[in-house]
Amino acid sequence: MRVLIVANPAAGAVTPAVVWQVVRVCPAPVSVRWTGFPGEATTIAQDAANSVDLVVSVGGDGTASEVAAGLATAYRRVPMMVVPAGTANSLYRTLWADTPWPAALSLALSGLPPSWLDLAEVDGSLVITGASAGFSPLSIHTAKTAAIGYQDAIRDLAGRYRPYPGRVLVDGQLVHYGSTFVVNVGGSRYRGGEYALLPHSVVDDGLLDVCVIGGEHPAPVVISSTRAGEHLNLPGVVYTRGREVRVERTDDRPLWFEHDGEVAPVGRRGYTVTVRPGAVGVLAAPDAPSVTRRSEVCGRRRR
């Protein structure tokens, strides 16, 4: 097996020592590429797909997203493995729960067949963990502009956040209209590392999971219930699935929106999220509840 490690030094916990640990678990031949700027992991993964059998992403959800985008658009279908070394690591938790990464990587390298992960697509960008509108992107924006941690930003925003008037359509059907606290769309069960916003999501079912929490619920209740995955018990919460999701703000103000932790430029009032089924192979725990199908099929991409 030929392994390429793509390491992002800008991620929260990526150091040469961590990468060396990954190298020691992997069989020879193994090579390492360090990313130098945002987006480079996509190019590295896409180019490497012709010559390796597995790409290991070492970083956070952003790094995994870039690697997945590269492999999803490569000619040859090559799976990826995620080593969690970022600040959130939502995708790793979805695929491997609380398994320590050295044990997970060893199991993945033992011949575990890949699962073919669905990706979302927004304005031509591929999305691996999910997209959201409302409270979540504003929390990310607050964390970045104030140079504070994500959890600190959530606490700071909780007391002053105002829900927005919104509308959500799934496959053309209206599922929500009115005051909106947050909308989350995607495949990863977790966002922000610990918030189980999509607790029933299956990453390879060909569908996007959608959760809408209305503005009638106070921020502390939403925050605590999503951390425990119990928000579906709140009155009026919408949880559904579909292939195309339209998220809109219905007044004349712009919608706060993000995908894979990147906040979109402020100015638009709506976004459309579509699914790309089975777009990239991932190695996941054999008993992961978020995975249903596995396949031995790698090699050339079907045209």
TALIN-V391345 format. One record per backbone hydrogen bond with DSSP energy under -0.5 kcal/mol. NH is the residue of the N-H (numbers start at 1). CO is the residue of the C=O. If there is no record, write none. Layout:
[[NH | CO] [NH | CO]]
This chain:
[[3 | 1] [3 | 29] [4 | 54] [5 | 31] [6 | 4] [6 | 56] [7 | 5] [7 | 33] [8 | 58] [9 | 7] [9 | 35] [11 | 8] [13 | 85] [14 | 11] [15 | 13] [19 | 15] [20 | 16] [21 | 17] [22 | 18] [23 | 19] [24 | 20] [25 | 21] [25 | 22] [26 | 22] [31 | 3] [33 | 5] [35 | 7] [40 | 37] [42 | 39] [43 | 39] [44 | 40] [45 | 41] [46 | 42] [47 | 43] [48 | 44] [49 | 45] [50 | 47] [51 | 48] [52 | 48] [53 | 2] [54 | 2] [55 | 79] [56 | 4] [57 | 55] [57 | 81] [58 | 6] [58 | 56] [59 | 57] [59 | 83] [64 | 60] [65 | 61] [66 | 62] [67 | 63] [68 | 64] [69 | 65] [70 | 66] [71 | 67] [72 | 68] [73 | 69] [74 | 71] [77 | 299] [78 | 76] [79 | 53] [80 | 281] [81 | 55] [83 | 57] [83 | 81] [84 | 82] [85 | 59] [85 | 83] [86 | 59] [93 | 89] [94 | 90] [95 | 91] [96 | 92] [97 | 93] [99 | 96] [103 | 100] [104 | 100] [105 | 101] [106 | 102] [107 | 103] [108 | 104] [109 | 105] [110 | 107] [111 | 108] [112 | 107] [112 | 108] [114 | 295] [115 | 282] [117 | 115] [117 | 280] [118 | 203] [119 | 276] [120 | 127] [121 | 274] [122 | 125] [125 | 122] [127 | 120] [131 | 185] [132 | 258] [133 | 183] [134 | 256] [135 | 133] [135 | 181] [138 | 134] [139 | 135] [140 | 136] [141 | 137] [142 | 138] [143 | 139] [144 | 140] [145 | 141] [146 | 142] [147 | 143] [148 | 143] [153 | 149] [154 | 150] [155 | 151] [156 | 152] [157 | 153] [158 | 154] [159 | 155] [160 | 157] [161 | 157] [164 | 180] [166 | 164] [166 | 178] [167 | 248] [168 | 176] [169 | 246] [170 | 173] [171 | 169] [171 | 244] [173 | 170] [175 | 168] [176 | 168] [178 | 166] [180 | 164] [181 | 213] [182 | 213] [183 | 133] [184 | 211] [185 | 131] [186 | 209] [187 | 129] [188 | 129] [191 | 195] [194 | 191] [195 | 191] [196 | 194] [196 | 226] [197 | 195] [198 | 189] [199 | 196] [201 | 198] [203 | 290] [205 | 202] [208 | 242] [209 | 186] [210 | 240] [211 | 184] [212 | 238] [213 | 182] [214 | 212] [215 | 179] [217 | 214] [221 | 218] [222 | 218] [223 | 219] [224 | 220] [225 | 221] [226 | 222] [227 | 223] [228 | 224] [229 | 225] [230 | 225] [231 | 225] [233 | 230] [234 | 231] [237 | 234] [238 | 212] [240 | 210] [242 | 208] [245 | 273] [246 | 169] [247 | 245] [247 | 271] [248 | 167] [249 | 269] [250 | 165] [251 | 165] [255 | 268] [258 | 132] [259 | 262] [260 | 130] [262 | 259] [263 | 261] [264 | 257] [267 | 268] [268 | 265] [271 | 247] [273 | 245] [274 | 121] [275 | 243] [276 | 119] [277 | 275] [279 | 117] [279 | 276] [280 | 117] [282 | 115] [283 | 80] [284 | 282] [285 | 95] [288 | 285] [291 | 288] [295 | 114] [299 | 77] [301 | 75]]
